[in-house]
Amino acid sequence: MDELPVPPEAEIAKDASELFRGWIVNRRLECVLWPAAFEDHATWGVLLADAAHHIADALAEEQGADREQILRDIAGAFTQQMHESTRGHRGKFVDPEE
């Protein structure tokens, strides 16, 4: 299994929590997440938007792709999946404090 590294600051921080892990397993997305990590559920939207910006920055730098087009592509796919997805969702919901 290929895992991404833990951010160096999280390794040394007194307070750090993992919120989400995702894998491609046999060409399917699998995830484990901590849904109650934030009091305000809208904070998940901030996390997803921040991830989209990081992805766009990385692809623009690594591939020379157009950052704004990447963000439009991500936003379009997100909107479509939020409103039209019929595939169902699988994963584990965890509370690391238990």
MARFIMI-926318 format. One record per atom (N, C-alpha, C): residue in three letters; x, y, z. Coordinates in steps of 0.05 Angstrom, whole numbers, padded with zeros to 5 digits, always signed. Example, Ala and Ser with C-alpha at 12.3 -4.5 7.8 and 13.67 -1.06 7.14 Angstrom:
ALA+00264-00114+00156 ALA+00246-00090+00156 ALA+00264-00066+00156 SER+00257-00045+00142 SER+00273-00021+00143 SER+00258+00001+00157 
//
This chain:
MET+00017-00023+00000 MET+00000+00000+00000 MET+00018+00025+00000 ASP+00011+00044-00017 ASP+00026+00069-00018 ASP+00012+00089+00000 GLU+00027+00101+00019 GLU+00017+00122+00037 GLU+00032+00148+00032 LEU+00018+00170+00035 LEU+00031+00196+00034 LEU+00044+00202+00061 PRO+00064+00218+00062 PRO+00077+00224+00087 PRO+00060+00242+00105 VAL+00064+00240+00131 VAL+00052+00259+00150 VAL+00067+00285+00148 PRO+00052+00308+00147 PRO+00066+00334+00146 PRO+00085+00337+00169 PRO+00109+00348+00165 PRO+00129+00351+00186 PRO+00118+00366+00211 GLU+00102+00387+00206 GLU+00092+00402+00229 GLU+00073+00384+00246 ALA+00058+00366+00233 ALA+00040+00349+00248 ALA+00056+00329+00265 GLU+00079+00321+00255 GLU+00096+00302+00270 GLU+00105+00314+00297 ILE+00110+00340+00298 ILE+00121+00352+00322 ILE+00100+00368+00338 ALA+00077+00372+00327 ALA+00056+00388+00341 ALA+00046+00374+00366 LYS+00039+00390+00386 LYS+00027+00380+00410 LYS-00002+00371+00405 ASP-00015+00384+00385 ASP-00043+00379+00379 ASP-00046+00377+00349 ALA-00049+00353+00338 ALA-00053+00348+00310 ALA-00072+00324+00306 SER-00091+00327+00288 SER-00111+00305+00283 SER-00114+00301+00254 GLU-00114+00276+00246 GLU-00120+00268+00218 GLU-00150+00269+00214 LEU-00159+00281+00192 LEU-00187+00285+00188 LEU-00199+00266+00166 PHE-00182+00260+00146 PHE-00192+00246+00123 PHE-00169+00230+00110 ARG-00175+00206+00101 ARG-00156+00190+00085 ARG-00172+00179+00061 GLY-00160+00180+00038 GLY-00173+00169+00015 GLY-00154+00152-00002 TRP-00164+00130-00013 TRP-00148+00112-00030 TRP-00163+00105-00055 ILE-00148+00098-00076 ILE-00159+00085-00099 ILE-00154+00055-00094 VAL-00175+00039-00091 VAL-00173+00011-00086 VAL-00188-00003-00108 ASN-00173-00019-00124 ASN-00186-00032-00147 ASN-00203-00014-00163 ARG-00191+00010-00169 ARG-00203+00031-00185 ARG-00229+00043-00173 ARG-00232+00041-00147 ARG-00254+00054-00133 ARG-00243+00072-00111 LEU-00256+00093-00105 LEU-00248+00111-00083 LEU-00258+00099-00057 GLU-00240+00096-00038 GLU-00247+00087-00011 GLU-00237+00108+00008 CYS-00251+00114+00029 CYS-00242+00134+00048 CYS-00250+00127+00077 VAL-00235+00139+00095 VAL-00240+00138+00123 VAL-00239+00167+00132 LEU-00259+00176+00148 LEU-00259+00203+00157 LEU-00271+00207+00184 TRP-00265+00230+00196 TRP-00275+00237+00222 TRP-00296+00259+00218 PRO-00322+00252+00215 PRO-00342+00272+00207 PRO-00347+00293+00228 ALA-00342+00288+00253 ALA-00349+00307+00275 ALA-00324+00324+00283 ALA-00305+00325+00265 ALA-00280+00340+00271 ALA-00285+00370+00276 PHE-00306+00381+00263 PHE-00311+00409+00265 PHE-00339+00414+00277 GLU-00341+00433+00295 GLU-00367+00441+00306 GLU-00385+00452+00284 ASP-00374+00468+00267 ASP-00389+00480+00244 ASP-00385+00463+00220 HIS-00406+00449+00211 HIS-00403+00431+00188 HIS-00394+00445+00163 ALA-00398+00471+00161 ALA-00389+00486+00137 ALA-00359+00486+00135 THR-00345+00481+00157 THR-00316+00481+00156 THR-00306+00459+00137 TRP-00321+00437+00133 TRP-00314+00417+00113 TRP-00312+00430+00086 GLY-00330+00449+00080 GLY-00328+00463+00054 GLY-00303+00478+00051 VAL-00293+00490+00073 VAL-00268+00505+00073 VAL-00245+00485+00067 LEU-00246+00462+00081 LEU-00225+00442+00076 LEU-00225+00432+00047 LEU-00248+00427+00036 LEU-00249+00418+00008 LEU-00240+00440-00011 ALA-00247+00465-00006 ALA-00238+00487-00023 ALA-00208+00490-00021 ASP-00197+00488+00003 ASP-00168+00491+00007 ASP-00154+00468-00008 ALA-00165+00444-00006 ALA-00153+00421-00021 ALA-00153+00427-00051 ALA-00175+00437-00061 ALA-00177+00443-00090 ALA-00156+00463-00098 HIS-00151+00484-00082 HIS-00131+00503-00088 HIS-00103+00491-00088 HIS-00097+00474-00069 HIS-00071+00460-00068 HIS-00067+00442-00092 ILE-00088+00428-00100 ILE-00087+00411-00123 ILE-00081+00428-00148 ALA-00096+00450-00151 ALA-00092+00467-00175 ALA-00064+00479-00176 ASP-00055+00488-00153 ASP-00027+00499-00152 ASP-00007+00478-00160 ALA-00010+00453-00149 ALA+00010+00432-00155 ALA+00009+00424-00184 LEU-00015+00421-00196 LEU-00016+00413-00224 LEU-00007+00436-00242 ALA-00012+00460-00235 ALA-00003+00483-00251 ALA+00028+00483-00251 GLU+00040+00479-00228 GLU+00069+00479-00225 GLU+00082+00455-00239 GLU+00071+00431-00233 GLU+00083+00406-00243 GLU+00078+00401-00272 GLN+00054+00408-00282 GLN+00047+00401-00309 GLN+00044+00425-00328 GLY+00046+00449-00317 GLY+00042+00473-00333 GLY+00013+00478-00340 ALA-00005+00465-00326 ALA-00033+00467-00332 ALA-00044+00494-00322 ASP-00066+00502-00333 ASP-00079+00528-00326 ASP-00093+00525-00299 ARG-00084+00539-00279 ARG-00094+00537-00252 ARG-00124+00542-00250 GLU-00133+00563-00263 GLU-00161+00571-00262 GLU-00179+00550-00276 GLN-00169+00538-00297 GLN-00184+00516-00311 GLN-00186+00492-00293 ILE-00165+00486-00279 ILE-00165+00463-00261 ILE-00186+00467-00239 LEU-00187+00492-00228 LEU-00207+00498-00208 LEU-00236+00496-00219 ARG-00240+00505-00244 ARG-00266+00503-00256 ARG-00273+00473-00260 ASP-00254+00457-00269 ASP-00259+00428-00272 ASP-00267+00415-00246 ILE-00252+00421-00225 ILE-00257+00410-00199 ILE-00285+00418-00189 ALA-00291+00444-00191 ALA-00317+00454-00182 ALA-00339+00442-00198 GLY-00336+00439-00224 GLY-00357+00427-00240 GLY-00362+00398-00233 ALA-00341+00383-00229 ALA-00344+00355-00221 ALA-00356+00353-00193 PHE-00348+00370-00175 PHE-00359+00370-00148 PHE-00389+00376-00149 THR-00397+00396-00163 THR-00426+00403-00165 THR-00441+00380-00177 GLN-00431+00369-00198 GLN-00445+00346-00211 GLN-00448+00323-00192 GLN-00427+00315-00178 GLN-00428+00293-00160 GLN-00446+00298-00136 MET-00447+00323-00127 MET-00465+00330-00104 MET-00494+00327-00112 HIS-00501+00332-00137 HIS-00529+00332-00145 HIS-00537+00308-00161 GLU-00519+00294-00173 GLU-00526+00272-00192 GLU-00515+00245-00185 SER-00498+00243-00165 SER-00485+00217-00160 SER-00505+00197-00151 THR-00505+00174-00164 THR-00522+00152-00157 THR-00506+00127-00150 ARG-00480+00130-00147 ARG-00463+00107-00142 ARG-00463+00098-00113 GLY-00474+00114-00095 GLY-00472+00108-00067 GLY-00445+00114-00056 HIS-00442+00113-00030 HIS-00417+00120-00017 HIS-00410+00099+00003 ARG-00384+00092+00003 ARG-00374+00072+00022 ARG-00352+00085+00038 GLY-00348+00075+00061 GLY-00326+00085+00077 GLY-00331+00080+00107 LYS-00312+00087+00123 LYS-00315+00085+00152 LYS-00315+00112+00164 PHE-00333+00116+00183 PHE-00334+00141+00197 PHE-00324+00135+00225 VAL-00304+00150+00233 VAL-00290+00144+00258 VAL-00290+00168+00276 ASP-00287+00163+00301 ASP-00283+00183+00321 ASP-00257+00176+00335 PRO-00235+00190+00329 PRO-00209+00183+00340 PRO-00208+00188+00370 GLU-00227+00202+00381 GLU-00227+00207+00410 GLU-00239+00184+00426 GLU-00250+00165+00412 GLU-00262+00142+00426 GLU-00241+00121+00432 
//
